[in-house]
Amino acid sequence: MLNYIDMVGNIASDPELKTVKGSVSLLKFNLAVDRPVRSAGAKANADYFPMEVWNKYAVSLAPY
């Protein structure tokens, strides 16, 4: 069984599209995900996650 996670956030760095081993596409970028604000006066913070997208999904996401 694979682990599955959904993250909703903003792309925080310029995506880098690379080709590895001749024909495999790889897209790397950082995703900023906001932490929930627990109190009214609290400052919003974000966590940054390094992301990798492979093959046809990398090519289709690269322009964004």
N, C-alpha and C positions, 0 to 999 in steps of 0.2 A: 504494500500500500504506500502511496506517495503522500507526502505532507502537502497541504494546500492552504494558501493564505491569500486573502484579498487585501490590497492596500490602496487607499484613495489618497492622492496627494498631487504635488506639482513637480515637474521635472526641474531640478535645481542646478543642473550643469548642462553644458552643450553635449548632446549625444555624439559619440564617436563610433562611426560605422567602419568596421574592419573586415577583411576577408582572410580567413585562416585556412590552412591546408588546401589552398587552391580555389575551393568553391563554396566554403561554408561561411555564411555571413554572421558577424557578431556585432551587436550594438551595446555599448556601455554608457551608463549615465547614473546620476544620483537622484533619488526620489525623496522629496521632503514631505513628511507626514506630520500634520499638526497633532499635538497632544491635546486631550480634552482639558478644558479650563474648569477647575473645580469650584472656584469662588469668584464672586463678582469683580473684585479688584485685582485678580491675578493676571499676570502677563502671559500671553500666548507663547508657547515654545514649540519647536518642531524637532523631530528626529530625522536623520538623513541615512538612507539605506542605499548601498551600492547595488545596482541592478545590471543584469546581463540578459539580453534577449537574443535568441539564436534563429538562424535560417530565414524562412519567409516572413516571420513576424518581425525580425530585425529590419528587413528591407522596407516593410510597410510602415513601421513606426519611425524610421529615420527622419522623414521630412518634418515631423512634429517636434 
